Amino acid sequence: MSGNKSIGCSVRECKFHVESSNLCSLENIMVTKHGQGKSIECTDCASFKARN
């Protein structure tokens, strides 16, 4: 699986994570927010899918 050099990722539990390069294999991702989205803790990658 090749990684997208524009999307860094360190979430090893995600099926799209490319372990050899700490990149995401998707062409693009959807980022969502909780509440006002005023901090990093208020955002999530909505494209996340758990690794089997």
C-alpha distance matrix in Angstrom:
0.0 3.8 6.7 10.0 12.7 15.2 14.1 14.4 13.9 15.5 15.5 13.9 15.3 13.2 10.6 8.7 9.1 6.8 9.5 9.5 10.3 11.8 10.2 9.6 6.8 10.0 12.2 15.1 16.5 19.9 22.0 25.1 28.3 30.9 34.5 35.1 31.8 33.7 31.5 27.9 28.8 29.5 26.1 22.9 19.5 20.3 16.8 16.2 15.5 16.2 13.8 15.5
3.8 0.0 3.8 6.9 9.3 12.1 11.7 12.3 12.8 14.9 15.7 14.9 16.8 14.5 12.6 9.8 9.6 7.0 10.0 9.2 8.8 10.5 8.4 8.3 5.9 9.1 10.5 13.5 15.4 19.1 21.0 24.4 27.5 30.4 33.9 34.1 30.6 32.3 30.2 26.7 28.0 28.8 25.3 22.5 19.1 20.3 16.9 16.8 17.0 18.1 16.3 18.5
6.7 3.8 0.0 3.8 6.1 8.7 8.0 8.6 9.5 12.2 13.4 13.3 15.6 13.1 12.1 8.7 8.0 6.0 9.2 9.0 7.1 8.0 5.1 5.3 4.3 7.4 8.8 11.1 12.7 16.4 18.0 21.5 24.4 27.4 30.7 30.7 27.2 28.8 26.6 23.1 24.7 25.5 22.0 19.5 16.2 17.9 14.8 14.9 15.9 17.2 16.0 18.8
10.0 6.9 3.8 0.0 3.8 5.4 5.6 7.7 9.7 13.0 14.4 15.3 17.3 14.5 14.0 10.2 10.0 9.1 12.2 12.2 9.6 9.7 6.1 5.6 5.5 6.6 6.5 8.4 10.6 14.3 15.9 19.6 22.5 25.8 28.9 28.6 25.1 26.7 24.8 21.6 23.6 24.0 20.4 18.3 15.0 16.8 14.0 14.9 16.6 18.6 18.1 21.1
12.7 9.3 6.1 3.8 0.0 3.8 5.6 6.8 9.9 13.1 15.3 16.5 19.1 16.8 16.8 13.2 12.0 10.7 13.1 12.4 9.0 9.4 6.5 7.9 8.9 10.2 9.7 10.9 12.8 16.2 17.1 20.9 23.4 26.6 29.5 28.8 25.2 26.2 24.3 21.1 23.6 24.3 20.9 19.3 16.6 18.9 16.6 17.3 19.4 21.2 20.7 23.9
15.2 12.1 8.7 5.4 3.8 0.0 3.8 6.5 9.9 13.5 15.5 17.4 19.6 17.0 17.5 13.8 13.1 12.9 15.4 15.4 12.0 11.2 8.2 8.5 10.0 9.9 8.8 8.8 10.5 13.6 14.2 18.0 20.4 23.8 26.5 25.6 22.0 23.1 21.5 18.7 21.3 21.7 18.2 17.0 14.5 16.8 15.1 16.4 19.0 21.2 21.4 24.8
14.1 11.7 8.0 5.6 5.6 3.8 0.0 3.8 6.5 10.2 11.8 14.0 16.0 13.4 14.3 10.9 10.0 10.6 13.1 14.0 10.8 9.0 5.9 5.6 8.2 8.2 8.5 7.8 8.3 11.3 11.7 15.4 17.9 21.1 24.0 23.5 19.9 21.2 19.3 16.2 18.4 18.9 15.4 13.8 11.1 13.7 12.0 12.8 15.6 17.6 18.0 21.6
14.4 12.3 8.6 7.7 6.8 6.5 3.8 0.0 3.8 7.0 9.5 11.7 14.3 12.5 14.0 11.1 9.0 9.4 10.9 11.9 8.6 6.1 4.4 6.0 9.5 10.6 11.8 11.2 10.9 13.6 13.2 16.6 18.6 21.4 24.4 24.0 20.2 21.1 18.6 15.2 17.2 18.5 15.3 13.8 11.7 14.8 13.4 13.2 15.8 17.1 17.3 20.9
13.9 12.8 9.5 9.7 9.9 9.9 6.5 3.8 0.0 3.8 5.7 8.1 10.5 9.2 11.2 9.0 6.4 8.0 9.0 11.1 8.8 5.2 4.8 5.5 9.3 10.7 12.9 12.2 11.0 13.3 12.8 15.7 17.7 20.1 23.4 23.5 19.8 20.9 18.2 14.5 15.7 17.3 14.2 12.1 10.0 13.2 11.8 10.6 13.0 13.8 14.0 17.7
15.5 14.9 12.2 13.0 13.1 13.5 10.2 7.0 3.8 0.0 3.8 5.9 8.9 9.0 11.7 10.6 7.3 8.8 8.2 10.8 9.4 5.6 7.3 8.6 12.0 13.9 16.5 15.8 14.3 16.2 15.2 17.5 19.0 20.8 24.1 24.5 20.8 21.7 18.5 14.7 15.4 17.6 15.2 13.1 11.8 15.0 14.0 11.8 13.7 13.4 13.4 17.1
15.5 15.7 13.4 14.4 15.3 15.5 11.8 9.5 5.7 3.8 0.0 3.8 5.5 5.8 9.1 9.0 6.5 9.3 9.1 12.5 11.8 8.3 9.2 9.1 12.0 13.4 16.6 15.7 13.6 15.1 14.3 16.2 17.7 19.2 22.8 23.7 20.3 21.7 18.7 15.0 14.8 16.7 14.3 11.5 10.2 12.8 11.8 9.0 10.4 9.8 10.2 13.9
13.9 14.9 13.3 15.3 16.5 17.4 14.0 11.7 8.1 5.9 3.8 0.0 3.8 5.5 7.8 8.7 5.9 8.0 6.9 10.6 11.2 8.4 10.0 10.1 12.2 14.3 17.8 17.7 16.0 17.8 17.6 19.5 21.2 22.6 26.2 27.3 24.1 25.5 22.4 18.7 18.3 20.3 17.9 15.0 13.3 15.4 13.8 10.7 10.8 9.3 8.3 11.6
15.3 16.8 15.6 17.3 19.1 19.6 16.0 14.3 10.5 8.9 5.5 3.8 0.0 3.8 6.6 8.8 7.6 10.5 10.1 13.9 14.6 11.9 12.8 11.8 13.4 14.9 18.5 18.1 16.0 17.3 17.2 18.5 20.3 21.3 25.0 26.6 23.6 25.5 22.6 19.1 18.1 19.7 17.5 14.2 12.6 13.9 12.6 9.0 8.3 5.9 5.5 8.8
13.2 14.5 13.1 14.5 16.8 17.0 13.4 12.5 9.2 9.0 5.8 5.5 3.8 0.0 3.8 5.4 5.5 9.1 10.1 13.7 13.9 11.2 10.9 9.0 10.3 11.3 14.9 14.6 12.6 14.1 14.6 16.3 18.7 20.2 24.0 25.4 22.4 24.6 22.1 18.6 18.0 19.0 16.2 12.6 10.3 11.2 9.2 5.9 5.4 4.8 5.1 8.9
10.6 12.6 12.1 14.0 16.8 17.5 14.3 14.0 11.2 11.7 9.1 7.8 6.6 3.8 0.0 3.8 5.6 8.4 10.1 13.3 14.0 12.3 11.4 9.1 8.9 10.1 13.9 14.4 13.1 15.2 16.6 18.5 21.3 23.0 26.8 28.3 25.3 27.7 25.4 22.0 21.6 22.2 19.3 15.6 12.7 12.9 10.0 7.6 5.8 5.6 4.2 7.3
8.7 9.8 8.7 10.2 13.2 13.8 10.9 11.1 9.0 10.6 9.0 8.7 8.8 5.4 3.8 0.0 3.8 6.4 9.3 12.0 11.9 10.2 8.4 5.6 5.2 6.6 10.4 11.1 10.4 13.1 14.7 17.3 20.3 22.6 26.3 27.3 24.2 26.4 24.3 20.8 21.1 21.6 18.2 14.8 11.4 12.1 8.8 7.5 7.4 8.7 8.0 11.1
9.1 9.6 8.0 10.0 12.0 13.1 10.0 9.0 6.4 7.3 6.5 5.9 7.6 5.5 5.6 3.8 0.0 3.8 6.0 9.0 8.7 6.7 6.0 4.9 6.3 8.8 12.2 12.8 12.0 14.8 15.6 18.3 20.9 23.1 26.7 27.5 24.1 25.9 23.3 19.6 20.1 21.2 18.1 14.9 12.1 13.8 11.1 9.3 9.7 10.0 8.9 12.3
6.8 7.0 6.0 9.1 10.7 12.9 10.6 9.4 8.0 8.8 9.3 8.0 10.5 9.1 8.4 6.4 3.8 0.0 3.8 5.7 5.8 5.5 5.2 5.9 6.3 9.9 12.8 14.3 14.4 17.6 18.6 21.6 24.2 26.5 30.1 30.6 27.1 28.6 26.0 22.3 23.1 24.4 21.3 18.3 15.4 17.3 14.4 13.0 13.2 13.4 11.5 14.4
9.5 10.0 9.2 12.2 13.1 15.4 13.1 10.9 9.0 8.2 9.1 6.9 10.1 10.1 10.1 9.3 6.0 3.8 0.0 3.8 5.5 5.2 7.3 9.0 10.1 13.6 16.5 17.7 17.5 20.4 20.8 23.6 25.8 27.8 31.3 31.9 28.4 29.6 26.6 22.8 23.4 25.3 22.5 19.7 17.3 19.5 17.0 15.0 15.1 14.3 12.1 14.8
9.5 9.2 9.0 12.2 12.4 15.4 14.0 11.9 11.1 10.8 12.5 10.6 13.9 13.7 13.3 12.0 9.0 5.7 3.8 0.0 3.8 6.2 8.2 10.7 11.3 15.0 17.4 19.1 19.5 22.7 23.3 26.3 28.5 30.8 34.3 34.5 30.9 31.9 28.9 25.2 26.2 28.1 25.2 22.7 20.2 22.5 19.9 18.2 18.5 17.9 15.6 18.0
10.3 8.8 7.1 9.6 9.0 12.0 10.8 8.6 8.8 9.4 11.8 11.2 14.6 13.9 14.0 11.9 8.7 5.8 5.5 3.8 0.0 3.9 5.4 8.8 10.1 13.5 15.4 16.8 17.4 20.6 21.0 24.2 26.4 28.9 32.2 32.1 28.4 29.3 26.4 22.7 24.2 26.0 23.0 20.8 18.4 21.0 18.6 17.4 18.4 18.5 16.8 19.8
11.8 10.5 8.0 9.7 9.4 11.2 9.0 6.1 5.2 5.6 8.3 8.4 11.9 11.2 12.3 10.2 6.7 5.5 5.2 6.2 3.9 0.0 3.8 7.0 9.6 12.5 14.7 15.3 15.1 18.0 17.9 20.9 22.9 25.2 28.6 28.6 24.9 25.8 22.8 19.1 20.4 22.3 19.4 17.2 15.1 17.9 16.0 14.5 15.9 16.0 14.9 18.3
10.2 8.4 5.1 6.1 6.5 8.2 5.9 4.4 4.8 7.3 9.2 10.0 12.8 10.9 11.4 8.4 6.0 5.2 7.3 8.2 5.4 3.8 0.0 3.8 6.5 9.0 11.0 11.7 12.0 15.2 15.7 19.0 21.4 24.1 27.5 27.4 23.7 25.0 22.4 18.8 20.4 21.6 18.4 16.1 13.4 16.0 13.6 13.0 14.7 15.6 14.9 18.3
9.6 8.3 5.3 5.6 7.9 8.5 5.6 6.0 5.5 8.6 9.1 10.1 11.8 9.0 9.1 5.6 4.9 5.9 9.0 10.7 8.8 7.0 3.8 0.0 3.8 5.6 8.2 8.7 8.8 12.2 13.3 16.6 19.4 22.3 25.7 25.9 22.5 24.2 22.0 18.5 19.8 20.5 17.0 14.2 11.0 12.9 10.2 10.0 11.6 13.3 13.0 16.4
6.8 5.9 4.3 5.5 8.9 10.0 8.2 9.5 9.3 12.0 12.0 12.2 13.4 10.3 8.9 5.2 6.3 6.3 10.1 11.3 10.1 9.6 6.5 3.8 0.0 3.8 6.7 8.7 9.8 13.4 15.4 18.7 21.9 24.8 28.2 28.6 25.3 27.4 25.4 22.0 23.1 23.5 19.9 17.0 13.4 14.4 11.0 11.3 12.0 13.8 13.0 15.9
10.0 9.1 7.4 6.6 10.2 9.9 8.2 10.6 10.7 13.9 13.4 14.3 14.9 11.3 10.1 6.6 8.8 9.9 13.6 15.0 13.5 12.5 9.0 5.6 3.8 0.0 3.8 5.4 6.8 10.4 13.0 16.2 19.7 22.8 26.1 26.5 23.4 25.8 24.3 21.2 22.3 22.1 18.4 15.5 11.8 12.2 8.7 10.2 11.4 14.1 14.2 17.0
12.2 10.5 8.8 6.5 9.7 8.8 8.5 11.8 12.9 16.5 16.6 17.8 18.5 14.9 13.9 10.4 12.2 12.8 16.5 17.4 15.4 14.7 11.0 8.2 6.7 3.8 0.0 3.8 7.1 10.6 13.5 16.9 20.4 23.8 26.8 26.8 23.8 26.1 25.0 22.2 23.8 23.3 19.4 17.1 13.5 13.9 10.9 13.2 14.7 17.7 18.0 20.7
15.1 13.5 11.1 8.4 10.9 8.8 7.8 11.2 12.2 15.8 15.7 17.7 18.1 14.6 14.4 11.1 12.8 14.3 17.7 19.1 16.8 15.3 11.7 8.7 8.7 5.4 3.8 0.0 3.8 7.1 9.8 13.3 16.8 20.2 23.2 23.0 20.1 22.5 21.7 19.1 20.8 19.9 16.1 14.0 10.6 11.0 8.7 11.6 13.9 17.2 18.2 21.2
16.5 15.4 12.7 10.6 12.8 10.5 8.3 10.9 11.0 14.3 13.6 16.0 16.0 12.6 13.1 10.4 12.0 14.4 17.5 19.5 17.4 15.1 12.0 8.8 9.8 6.8 7.1 3.8 0.0 3.8 6.5 9.8 13.3 16.7 19.8 20.0 17.1 19.7 18.8 16.2 17.4 16.4 12.6 10.3 7.0 7.3 5.6 8.6 11.5 14.8 16.5 19.7
19.9 19.1 16.4 14.3 16.2 13.6 11.3 13.6 13.3 16.2 15.1 17.8 17.3 14.1 15.2 13.1 14.8 17.6 20.4 22.7 20.6 18.0 15.2 12.2 13.4 10.4 10.6 7.1 3.8 0.0 3.8 6.5 10.2 13.5 16.4 16.8 14.3 17.3 16.9 14.8 15.8 14.1 10.4 8.5 6.0 5.3 5.6 9.0 12.1 15.5 17.9 21.0
22.0 21.0 18.0 15.9 17.1 14.2 11.7 13.2 12.8 15.2 14.3 17.6 17.2 14.6 16.6 14.7 15.6 18.6 20.8 23.3 21.0 17.9 15.7 13.3 15.4 13.0 13.5 9.8 6.5 3.8 0.0 3.8 7.0 10.5 13.4 13.6 10.7 13.6 13.1 11.1 12.2 10.4 6.8 5.6 4.6 5.5 7.6 9.7 13.3 16.2 18.9 22.2
25.1 24.4 21.5 19.6 20.9 18.0 15.4 16.6 15.7 17.5 16.2 19.5 18.5 16.3 18.5 17.3 18.3 21.6 23.6 26.3 24.2 20.9 19.0 16.6 18.7 16.2 16.9 13.3 9.8 6.5 3.8 0.0 3.8 7.1 10.0 10.8 8.6 12.1 12.1 10.9 11.1 8.4 5.6 5.3 6.3 6.0 9.3 11.0 14.4 17.0 20.1 23.2
28.3 27.5 24.4 22.5 23.4 20.4 17.9 18.6 17.7 19.0 17.7 21.2 20.3 18.7 21.3 20.3 20.9 24.2 25.8 28.5 26.4 22.9 21.4 19.4 21.9 19.7 20.4 16.8 13.3 10.2 7.0 3.8 0.0 3.8 6.5 7.2 5.2 8.9 9.4 9.1 8.9 5.5 4.3 6.3 8.9 9.2 12.8 13.8 17.1 19.3 22.5 25.6
30.9 30.4 27.4 25.8 26.6 23.8 21.1 21.4 20.1 20.8 19.2 22.6 21.3 20.2 23.0 22.6 23.1 26.5 27.8 30.8 28.9 25.2 24.1 22.3 24.8 22.8 23.8 20.2 16.7 13.5 10.5 7.1 3.8 0.0 3.8 6.3 5.8 9.0 9.6 10.1 8.5 4.9 6.2 8.2 11.4 11.5 15.2 15.7 18.6 20.2 23.7 26.5
34.5 33.9 30.7 28.9 29.5 26.5 24.0 24.4 23.4 24.1 22.8 26.2 25.0 24.0 26.8 26.3 26.7 30.1 31.3 34.3 32.2 28.6 27.5 25.7 28.2 26.1 26.8 23.2 19.8 16.4 13.4 10.0 6.5 3.8 0.0 3.8 5.7 8.2 10.1 11.8 10.5 7.0 9.2 11.8 15.0 15.0 18.7 19.4 22.3 24.0 27.5 30.3
35.1 34.1 30.7 28.6 28.8 25.6 23.5 24.0 23.5 24.5 23.7 27.3 26.6 25.4 28.3 27.3 27.5 30.6 31.9 34.5 32.1 28.6 27.4 25.9 28.6 26.5 26.8 23.0 20.0 16.8 13.6 10.8 7.2 6.3 3.8 0.0 3.8 5.5 8.5 11.0 10.8 7.5 9.5 12.8 15.9 16.4 20.0 21.0 24.2 26.1 29.4 32.4
31.8 30.6 27.2 25.1 25.2 22.0 19.9 20.2 19.8 20.8 20.3 24.1 23.6 22.4 25.3 24.2 24.1 27.1 28.4 30.9 28.4 24.9 23.7 22.5 25.3 23.4 23.8 20.1 17.1 14.3 10.7 8.6 5.2 5.8 5.7 3.8 0.0 3.8 5.7 7.5 8.1 4.9 6.2 9.8 12.9 14.1 17.4 18.3 21.7 23.6 26.7 29.9
33.7 32.3 28.8 26.7 26.2 23.1 21.2 21.1 20.9 21.7 21.7 25.5 25.5 24.6 27.7 26.4 25.9 28.6 29.6 31.9 29.3 25.8 25.0 24.2 27.4 25.8 26.1 22.5 19.7 17.3 13.6 12.1 8.9 9.0 8.2 5.5 3.8 0.0 3.8 7.2 8.3 6.6 8.6 12.4 15.5 17.3 20.4 21.0 24.5 26.1 29.0 32.4
31.5 30.2 26.6 24.8 24.3 21.5 19.3 18.6 18.2 18.5 18.7 22.4 22.6 22.1 25.4 24.3 23.3 26.0 26.6 28.9 26.4 22.8 22.4 22.0 25.4 24.3 25.0 21.7 18.8 16.9 13.1 12.1 9.4 9.6 10.1 8.5 5.7 3.8 0.0 3.8 5.3 5.4 7.3 10.9 14.0 16.4 19.2 19.3 22.8 24.0 26.6 30.1
27.9 26.7 23.1 21.6 21.1 18.7 16.2 15.2 14.5 14.7 15.0 18.7 19.1 18.6 22.0 20.8 19.6 22.3 22.8 25.2 22.7 19.1 18.8 18.5 22.0 21.2 22.2 19.1 16.2 14.8 11.1 10.9 9.1 10.1 11.8 11.0 7.5 7.2 3.8 0.0 3.8 5.3 5.6 8.3 11.2 14.1 16.5 16.2 19.7 20.8 23.2 26.8
28.8 28.0 24.7 23.6 23.6 21.3 18.4 17.2 15.7 15.4 14.8 18.3 18.1 18.0 21.6 21.1 20.1 23.1 23.4 26.2 24.2 20.4 20.4 19.8 23.1 22.3 23.8 20.8 17.4 15.8 12.2 11.1 8.9 8.5 10.5 10.8 8.1 8.3 5.3 3.8 0.0 3.8 5.6 7.9 11.3 13.7 16.5 15.7 18.8 19.5 22.2 25.5
29.5 28.8 25.5 24.0 24.3 21.7 18.9 18.5 17.3 17.6 16.7 20.3 19.7 19.0 22.2 21.6 21.2 24.4 25.3 28.1 26.0 22.3 21.6 20.5 23.5 22.1 23.3 19.9 16.4 14.1 10.4 8.4 5.5 4.9 7.0 7.5 4.9 6.6 5.4 5.3 3.8 0.0 3.8 7.0 10.7 12.3 15.6 15.5 18.7 20.0 23.0 26.2
26.1 25.3 22.0 20.4 20.9 18.2 15.4 15.3 14.2 15.2 14.3 17.9 17.5 16.2 19.3 18.2 18.1 21.3 22.5 25.2 23.0 19.4 18.4 17.0 19.9 18.4 19.4 16.1 12.6 10.4 6.8 5.6 4.3 6.2 9.2 9.5 6.2 8.6 7.3 5.6 5.6 3.8 0.0 3.8 7.1 9.1 12.2 12.4 15.9 17.6 20.5 23.9
22.9 22.5 19.5 18.3 19.3 17.0 13.8 13.8 12.1 13.1 11.5 15.0 14.2 12.6 15.6 14.8 14.9 18.3 19.7 22.7 20.8 17.2 16.1 14.2 17.0 15.5 17.1 14.0 10.3 8.5 5.6 5.3 6.3 8.2 11.8 12.8 9.8 12.4 10.9 8.3 7.9 7.0 3.8 0.0 3.8 5.9 8.8 8.6 12.1 13.9 16.8 20.2
19.5 19.1 16.2 15.0 16.6 14.5 11.1 11.7 10.0 11.8 10.2 13.3 12.6 10.3 12.7 11.4 12.1 15.4 17.3 20.2 18.4 15.1 13.4 11.0 13.4 11.8 13.5 10.6 7.0 6.0 4.6 6.3 8.9 11.4 15.0 15.9 12.9 15.5 14.0 11.2 11.3 10.7 7.1 3.8 0.0 3.8 5.4 5.8 9.6 11.9 14.6 18.0
20.3 20.3 17.9 16.8 18.9 16.8 13.7 14.8 13.2 15.0 12.8 15.4 13.9 11.2 12.9 12.1 13.8 17.3 19.5 22.5 21.0 17.9 16.0 12.9 14.4 12.2 13.9 11.0 7.3 5.3 5.5 6.0 9.2 11.5 15.0 16.4 14.1 17.3 16.4 14.1 13.7 12.3 9.1 5.9 3.8 0.0 3.8 5.5 8.5 11.5 14.6 17.5
16.8 16.9 14.8 14.0 16.6 15.1 12.0 13.4 11.8 14.0 11.8 13.8 12.6 9.2 10.0 8.8 11.1 14.4 17.0 19.9 18.6 16.0 13.6 10.2 11.0 8.7 10.9 8.7 5.6 5.6 7.6 9.3 12.8 15.2 18.7 20.0 17.4 20.4 19.2 16.5 16.5 15.6 12.2 8.8 5.4 3.8 0.0 3.8 6.5 10.0 12.4 15.4
16.2 16.8 14.9 14.9 17.3 16.4 12.8 13.2 10.6 11.8 9.0 10.7 9.0 5.9 7.6 7.5 9.3 13.0 15.0 18.2 17.4 14.5 13.0 10.0 11.3 10.2 13.2 11.6 8.6 9.0 9.7 11.0 13.8 15.7 19.4 21.0 18.3 21.0 19.3 16.2 15.7 15.5 12.4 8.6 5.8 5.5 3.8 0.0 3.8 6.6 9.3 12.5
15.5 17.0 15.9 16.6 19.4 19.0 15.6 15.8 13.0 13.7 10.4 10.8 8.3 5.4 5.8 7.4 9.7 13.2 15.1 18.5 18.4 15.9 14.7 11.6 12.0 11.4 14.7 13.9 11.5 12.1 13.3 14.4 17.1 18.6 22.3 24.2 21.7 24.5 22.8 19.7 18.8 18.7 15.9 12.1 9.6 8.5 6.5 3.8 0.0 3.8 6.5 9.1
16.2 18.1 17.2 18.6 21.2 21.2 17.6 17.1 13.8 13.4 9.8 9.3 5.9 4.8 5.6 8.7 10.0 13.4 14.3 17.9 18.5 16.0 15.6 13.3 13.8 14.1 17.7 17.2 14.8 15.5 16.2 17.0 19.3 20.2 24.0 26.1 23.6 26.1 24.0 20.8 19.5 20.0 17.6 13.9 11.9 11.5 10.0 6.6 3.8 0.0 3.8 6.4
13.8 16.3 16.0 18.1 20.7 21.4 18.0 17.3 14.0 13.4 10.2 8.3 5.5 5.1 4.2 8.0 8.9 11.5 12.1 15.6 16.8 14.9 14.9 13.0 13.0 14.2 18.0 18.2 16.5 17.9 18.9 20.1 22.5 23.7 27.5 29.4 26.7 29.0 26.6 23.2 22.2 23.0 20.5 16.8 14.6 14.6 12.4 9.3 6.5 3.8 0.0 3.8
15.5 18.5 18.8 21.1 23.9 24.8 21.6 20.9 17.7 17.1 13.9 11.6 8.8 8.9 7.3 11.1 12.3 14.4 14.8 18.0 19.8 18.3 18.3 16.4 15.9 17.0 20.7 21.2 19.7 21.0 22.2 23.2 25.6 26.5 30.3 32.4 29.9 32.4 30.1 26.8 25.5 26.2 23.9 20.2 18.0 17.5 15.4 12.5 9.1 6.4 3.8 0.0
